[in-house]
Amino acid sequence: MPTLYLGHGAPPLLDDARWVAELRELASRIDRPQSILVVSAHWEARPVALSSVVGAPLVYDFWGFPERYYRLTYPAPGSPDLAALVEGHLGAAGHSVARDEGRGLDHGAWVPLLAMYPEADIPVLQLSLPSLDPEELYAVGQALAPLRDAGVLLIGSGFFTHNLRALGQVGHPDGPPPAWSVEFDAWGAEALADGEIDALLDFEHRAPAARLAHPRTEHFAPLFVTLGAGEGTPVDTAITGFWFGLSKRTIVLAEAPIGEVTQHV
């Protein structure tokens, strides 16, 4: 299986016909996974933890939106078998793994999955970020790499640029992105294309406008799990563009090229 890093958006993403179509097209271009493991920007816990293997209620971790978003469901089954695989591989690499049976999928997991696999018939588990340290997260990804051979789709879910406070001037999904978002996105795209993993791991010091693009780095952090799990695999850009000024760059690490998704809705 490939590994993915994508921008998940708030629930209004699901009202953006173009982005939903892009995510759905991306899902159609890869083999159907046996199960899915998501690392979201919205769950930080040490030791690294797994969400409910039997399926707890969704986490509606957003505020101030219309009521209809809080009635959305994504009843994907959990997976004790996937949990055992994750615990085995991380344990072999020296990581202790906790289980949080009260934890359901947060919006960083279920919003993009609702776009990609709306039938909710593929088992899904979520894994916490044990820290925001890029090198530690890369090592977590390396430990999880064997899951790919077991038919597991590993998804890092964040946002390639993420500074909500600096977006006051962008009042429309297709509004012109600010310069700091464009500059960081371009730098990241080039680093990924050139395989400059060391530069990406040190992005806070090497990337232009890094502090503006990521005042806190939790939305970039899942990228490093994706890169670690796909180490040595070619990087393909699947989705580009901006949403309310934020880069929604989505990358795929796969043995065969996926190609960029182009949707005109």
Secondary structure, DSSP 4 states (H G I P E B T S, - for coil): --EEEEE---GGGGG-HHHHHHHHHHHHHSPPPSEEEEEEEEEE-SS-EE--SS-PPPP----S--GGGGG--------HHHHHHHHHHHHHTT---EE-TT----HHHHHHHHHH-TT--S-EEEEEES-S-HHHHHHHHHHHGGGGGGTEEEEEEE-SS--GGGGTT--STTSPPPHHHHHHHHHHHHHHHTT-HHHHHTHHHHSTTHHHH-SSGGGTTHHHHHHHHTTTSPEEEEE--EETTEE--EEEE-SS---------
